[in-house]
Amino acid sequence: MLVEMHRDELELDVWRCLDQVTDPELDQPVTDLGFIELVEVDLDLKKVEVEFRLPTYWCSPNFAFLMAFDIRLEVSKMKWVHDVKVTLNDHCFADRVNDGVNGDRNFSEIFAEYCDGGDLNSVRAKFLEKAFMRRQETVLLALEERGFTCAQIVGMTLGAFDEVNFSLGEEEKQKPRYRSLLLSQGLAENAGDPAFVTWDGKGLTVEGLRDYLAKLRGVRINMEFNGALCRGLQSTRYKEAKIDADGPTLIDFIQNRVPPRDSYQHTASKI
């Protein structure tokens, strides 16, 4: 069956697979950010080669390693793939990252002089928490915009959350992504479990919801600023007119324009 499939179709499948790999700092797919330069499929060897780049020559090596590792991991999950080669281009630590990821060596081994024996688990956990908070803010505000009261939101079960129809771009995208993290981190398991808790598993309260949303907003604005900075640097470095990614630009921040999704400010009136 593999022989019958066209190479272009297989490459398209790889691209779809790479949609699952995110920049850990921005929680956006590397495909949307324009990081992927090349996907090549060798039908005879059942091998996939992926080349990617980052906005600057000096982007943090731990982020670079995480993305390279996740690219290799996700593509390796495809049943027909027997081998994966990942190449980071135009980066000051490209050789180390490429040798480490393709040679199944861990970060603490190839960057021993920088990490003092530590690994990337704590880094990954930190950014998973930020991703959780950003995704959660989107769906919380979407529920509020649909007229749900604070009491209804904090008391919503996972089953009830699943029944809510999210039909707009950002909220529709973030609902399954939020749900996925909620379940993968063991924060909910059954339909009767709360749909909304903090990263450490504490329940939300009506009285504390507004302050909690303000905290989520701070995390989101920080991530959006970093995203705008990355897109600006990438566009300048590679002379590209536009990087196709959602979010405010650096000009929005420079001119002190408030980023979108600030509707939670009237939450208190719905308690």
Summary of the structure (lengths in Angstrom):
residues: 271
radius of gyration: 20.5
end to end distance: 58.1
largest distance: 63.6
contacts: 777
relative contact order: 0.11
helix: 51%
strand: 10%
